[in-house]
Amino acid sequence: MSAPMDIEGPAAPPRSNGELVFAEPWESRAFGMAVTLYEAGAFTWPEFQAALISRIAAWEASAEPDESYDYYRLWLAALEDVLAGLRAVSTDEVTARARALGRRPEGHDHRGHDDHLH
């Protein structure tokens, strides 16, 4: 079972020549987490898509004129909404984890090939 990507709708991910486009490594990981959780049956794709559309609409309603659109931040927020709604994770847990990750030094996310042994 693979995620039915909405190619034409408001929740469609950025593409170039038909291929998904990720500007940063975390974006592809956020994308992969949502697809993997969907494929594992954690939630339905319409549930996730509705959360993503809701996040996009909220951003459009409140964005400053010079504020840039960040699709994958909205994607990740939608995933957090779905997981919090399912009580798979609490909003406080998401916030605490995001703060902890935000305090990590730059480049900490890149691991060497031996890190799996530690």
Backbone as JSON, one array per atom type, in Angstrom:
{
  "sequence": "MSAPMDIEGPAAPPRSNGELVFAEPWESRAFGMAVTLYEAGAFTWPEFQAALISRIAAWEASAEPDESYDYYRLWLAALEDVLAGLRAVSTDEVTARARALGRRPEGHDHRGHDDHLH",
  "N": [[0.86, -1.17, 0.0], [0.7, 2.12, -0.94], [1.1, 5.64, -0.37], [-1.52, 7.65, -1.55], [-0.71, 10.1, -3.45], [-1.74, 13.42, -3.77], [-1.7, 14.89, -6.61], [-2.65, 17.16, -7.96], [-4.07, 18.75, -6.13], [-4.43, 21.06, -3.27], [-2.79, 19.99, -1.33], [-0.66, 18.84, -2.57], [2.69, 17.72, -2.87], [5.82, 19.53, -3.38], [7.2, 19.37, -6.64], [9.51, 18.55, -9.26], [9.9, 18.09, -12.6], [8.22, 15.89, -12.27], [9.3, 14.54, -10.1], [9.64, 14.27, -6.54], [10.62, 17.08, -4.56], [13.03, 18.02, -2.27], [14.36, 20.37, -0.12], [15.95, 20.26, 2.11], [17.51, 17.76, 4.22], [15.85, 17.03, 6.44], [13.31, 17.43, 5.48], [12.75, 15.35, 3.66], [12.83, 13.27, 5.48], [10.66, 13.89, 7.17], [8.59, 13.65, 5.32], [8.88, 10.92, 4.69], [8.36, 9.76, 7.21], [5.6, 10.3, 7.56], [4.47, 8.91, 5.36], [5.35, 6.28, 5.92], [4.09, 5.8, 8.42], [1.43, 5.98, 7.61], [1.37, 3.79, 5.8], [1.75, 1.77, 7.64], [-0.65, 1.7, 8.81], [-1.37, 3.52, 10.78], [-2.93, 5.77, 10.46], [-5.45, 7.05, 8.21], [-5.03, 8.0, 4.76], [-6.78, 10.11, 3.87], [-7.29, 11.32, 6.39], [-4.77, 12.39, 7.06], [-4.36, 14.05, 4.84], [-6.48, 15.89, 5.12], [-5.69, 17.15, 7.49], [-3.33, 18.34, 6.59], [-4.28, 20.06, 4.56], [-5.82, 21.73, 6.17], [-3.79, 22.91, 7.75], [-2.4, 24.27, 5.71], [-4.38, 26.07, 4.84], [-4.75, 27.57, 7.2], [-2.23, 28.75, 7.39], [-2.24, 30.29, 5.02], [-4.25, 32.08, 5.68], [-3.13, 33.54, 7.74], [-0.58, 34.38, 7.05], [2.09, 36.68, 6.62], [2.58, 39.23, 4.13], [5.22, 39.11, 3.08], [6.11, 36.69, 3.94], [7.55, 33.52, 3.47], [6.4, 30.56, 1.84], [6.4, 27.44, 3.32], [6.27, 24.39, 2.63], [6.97, 21.81, 3.73], [7.25, 22.3, 6.47], [4.63, 22.75, 7.12], [3.64, 20.26, 6.41], [4.9, 18.62, 8.34], [3.77, 19.73, 10.65], [1.11, 19.02, 10.2], [1.33, 16.24, 10.37], [2.04, 16.03, 13.07], [-0.36, 17.0, 14.16], [-2.18, 14.97, 13.38], [-1.11, 12.72, 14.7], [-1.25, 13.59, 17.36], [-4.01, 13.84, 17.55], [-4.76, 11.2, 17.38], [-3.85, 10.38, 19.72], [-1.44, 9.18, 19.81], [0.82, 10.45, 20.38], [1.49, 13.12, 22.61], [0.76, 16.64, 22.5], [2.47, 18.08, 24.15], [4.65, 16.32, 24.3], [5.56, 16.39, 21.65], [6.31, 19.09, 21.46], [8.33, 19.23, 23.45], [10.21, 17.43, 22.39], [10.82, 18.67, 19.96], [12.0, 21.01, 20.89], [14.27, 19.93, 22.16], [15.61, 18.8, 19.98], [16.08, 21.13, 18.56], [18.03, 22.34, 20.08], [20.29, 20.92, 19.58], [23.66, 20.79, 18.36], [24.62, 22.28, 15.21], [24.93, 20.18, 12.39], [24.92, 17.89, 13.85], [23.12, 16.02, 13.14], [24.12, 14.45, 11.16], [25.46, 11.36, 10.79], [28.17, 9.09, 11.3], [29.26, 6.02, 9.69], [29.69, 4.15, 11.67], [28.09, 4.76, 13.81], [25.85, 3.27, 14.46], [26.7, 1.35, 16.11], [27.05, 2.36, 18.61]],
  "CA": [[0.0, 0.0, 0.0], [1.49, 3.35, -0.95], [0.3, 6.84, -0.14], [-2.08, 8.22, -2.78], [-0.3, 11.5, -3.48], [-2.65, 14.33, -4.45], [-0.82, 15.61, -7.52], [-3.23, 18.42, -8.41], [-4.75, 19.5, -5.08], [-3.66, 21.98, -2.43], [-1.85, 19.26, -0.47], [0.35, 18.21, -3.41], [4.05, 18.09, -2.51], [6.6, 20.17, -4.44], [7.77, 18.45, -7.62], [10.25, 19.06, -10.4], [9.91, 17.03, -13.6], [7.5, 14.74, -11.74], [9.98, 13.98, -8.93], [9.53, 15.04, -5.3], [11.73, 17.98, -4.32], [13.31, 18.29, -0.87], [15.45, 21.34, -0.01], [16.76, 19.9, 3.27], [17.33, 16.35, 4.6], [14.73, 16.81, 7.36], [12.06, 17.42, 4.72], [12.52, 13.99, 3.16], [12.54, 12.41, 6.63], [9.28, 14.18, 7.58], [7.76, 13.02, 4.3], [8.98, 9.47, 4.87], [7.66, 9.37, 8.44], [4.16, 10.31, 7.33], [4.13, 7.82, 4.45], [5.57, 5.03, 6.63], [3.03, 5.63, 9.41], [0.22, 5.67, 6.85], [1.47, 2.42, 5.29], [1.65, 0.87, 8.79], [-2.03, 1.72, 9.27], [-1.55, 4.41, 11.93], [-4.0, 6.69, 10.12], [-5.81, 6.96, 6.79], [-4.5, 9.13, 3.98], [-7.69, 11.26, 3.96], [-7.08, 12.01, 7.67], [-3.56, 13.2, 6.95], [-4.57, 15.07, 3.82], [-7.35, 16.91, 5.71], [-4.86, 17.92, 8.43], [-2.4, 19.15, 5.8], [-5.06, 21.13, 3.94], [-6.16, 22.64, 7.26], [-2.58, 23.67, 8.07], [-2.12, 25.18, 4.59], [-5.4, 27.12, 4.89], [-4.45, 28.43, 8.35], [-1.06, 29.54, 7.03], [-2.66, 31.27, 4.03], [-5.07, 33.09, 6.34], [-2.38, 34.34, 8.7], [0.76, 34.69, 6.56], [2.45, 38.05, 6.28], [2.82, 39.32, 2.69], [6.59, 38.73, 2.7], [6.42, 35.39, 4.55], [7.68, 32.49, 2.44], [5.62, 29.33, 2.0], [7.28, 26.33, 3.66], [5.39, 23.23, 2.53], [7.29, 20.68, 4.61], [6.94, 22.66, 7.86], [3.2, 22.51, 7.25], [3.51, 18.8, 6.35], [5.29, 18.1, 9.64], [2.75, 20.17, 11.61], [-0.07, 18.18, 9.96], [1.63, 14.92, 10.94], [1.92, 16.19, 14.52], [-1.8, 17.11, 14.46], [-2.81, 13.66, 13.24], [-0.64, 11.84, 15.78], [-1.83, 14.08, 18.62], [-5.43, 13.5, 17.49], [-4.87, 9.76, 17.64], [-3.24, 10.2, 21.05], [-0.21, 8.4, 19.66], [1.81, 11.32, 21.01], [0.84, 14.32, 23.11], [1.3, 17.91, 22.01], [3.6, 18.41, 25.01], [5.78, 15.48, 23.88], [6.06, 16.93, 20.38], [6.99, 20.36, 21.76], [9.57, 18.93, 24.18], [11.16, 16.79, 21.47], [11.24, 19.69, 19.0], [12.96, 21.9, 21.58], [15.52, 19.18, 22.37], [16.29, 18.71, 18.69], [16.5, 22.48, 18.21], [19.23, 22.69, 20.86], [21.45, 20.12, 19.14], [24.56, 21.58, 17.52], [24.49, 22.1, 13.77], [25.7, 19.06, 11.86], [24.77, 16.73, 14.73], [22.21, 15.07, 12.51], [24.85, 13.61, 10.21], [26.15, 10.32, 11.54], [29.13, 8.25, 10.6], [28.77, 4.67, 9.45], [29.83, 3.31, 12.87], [27.22, 5.23, 14.9], [24.84, 2.27, 14.85], [27.32, 0.46, 17.11], [27.15, 3.06, 19.89]],
  "C": [[0.9, 1.23, 0.0], [0.55, 4.54, -0.83], [-0.22, 7.38, -1.47], [-1.79, 9.72, -2.83], [-1.26, 12.32, -4.33], [-1.82, 15.25, -5.35], [-1.35, 16.99, -7.87], [-3.75, 19.31, -7.28], [-3.84, 20.37, -4.25], [-2.62, 21.28, -1.55], [-0.73, 18.59, -1.27], [1.75, 18.66, -3.02], [4.78, 18.75, -3.67], [7.24, 19.11, -5.34], [8.54, 19.23, -8.67], [10.39, 17.91, -11.38], [9.27, 15.74, -13.08], [8.1, 14.11, -10.5], [9.78, 14.88, -7.72], [10.79, 15.88, -5.1], [11.84, 18.25, -2.82], [14.52, 19.23, -0.8], [16.42, 20.97, 1.1], [16.52, 18.43, 3.62], [16.13, 16.1, 5.51], [13.4, 16.74, 6.61], [11.75, 16.02, 4.19], [12.22, 13.03, 4.31], [11.11, 12.63, 7.12], [8.3, 13.53, 6.6], [7.71, 11.51, 4.51], [8.28, 8.99, 6.13], [6.16, 9.29, 8.21], [3.74, 9.14, 6.44], [4.27, 6.46, 5.16], [4.48, 4.77, 7.66], [1.69, 5.33, 8.73], [0.24, 4.21, 6.39], [1.37, 1.38, 6.41], [0.23, 0.85, 9.36], [-2.3, 2.61, 10.46], [-2.69, 5.39, 11.71], [-4.32, 6.5, 8.64], [-5.23, 8.16, 6.05], [-5.45, 10.32, 3.98], [-7.56, 12.03, 5.28], [-5.86, 12.93, 7.59], [-3.76, 14.34, 5.97], [-5.44, 16.21, 4.36], [-6.56, 17.78, 6.69], [-3.9, 18.84, 7.68], [-3.13, 20.31, 5.14], [-5.46, 22.18, 4.98], [-4.97, 23.52, 7.65], [-2.25, 24.68, 6.98], [-3.1, 26.35, 4.62], [-5.13, 28.09, 6.04], [-3.24, 29.31, 8.04], [-1.45, 30.64, 6.05], [-3.44, 32.41, 4.67], [-4.27, 34.02, 7.23], [-1.0, 34.8, 8.22], [0.93, 36.18, 6.27], [2.75, 38.09, 4.78], [4.22, 38.87, 2.25], [7.03, 37.39, 3.28], [6.47, 34.31, 3.47], [6.9, 31.23, 2.85], [6.59, 28.17, 2.24], [6.43, 25.06, 3.77], [5.71, 22.16, 3.56], [7.16, 21.03, 6.09], [5.45, 22.42, 8.12], [2.9, 21.01, 7.23], [3.79, 18.2, 7.73], [4.26, 18.49, 10.71], [1.48, 19.34, 11.45], [0.14, 16.78, 10.53], [1.52, 14.97, 12.46], [0.45, 16.26, 14.93], [-2.48, 15.75, 14.42], [-2.4, 12.74, 14.38], [-1.17, 12.28, 17.13], [-3.31, 13.73, 18.68], [-5.69, 12.03, 17.78], [-4.39, 9.39, 19.03], [-2.05, 9.25, 21.0], [0.94, 9.15, 20.32], [1.08, 12.57, 21.48], [1.5, 15.56, 22.52], [2.51, 18.31, 22.84], [4.84, 17.6, 24.64], [6.4, 15.99, 22.59], [6.85, 18.2, 20.64], [8.31, 20.11, 22.46], [10.63, 18.33, 23.26], [11.69, 17.8, 20.45], [12.25, 20.64, 19.64], [14.3, 21.21, 21.78], [16.3, 19.09, 21.06], [16.81, 20.07, 18.25], [17.75, 22.92, 18.93], [20.47, 21.92, 20.44], [22.34, 20.98, 18.26], [24.36, 21.27, 16.04], [25.41, 20.98, 13.3], [25.58, 17.8, 12.69], [23.94, 15.63, 14.08], [22.91, 14.12, 11.55], [25.71, 12.62, 10.98], [27.12, 9.56, 10.66], [28.6, 6.84, 10.47], [28.89, 3.76, 10.68], [28.89, 3.7, 14.0], [26.21, 4.19, 15.33], [25.4, 1.33, 15.91], [27.33, 1.08, 18.51], [25.81, 3.23, 20.55]]
}
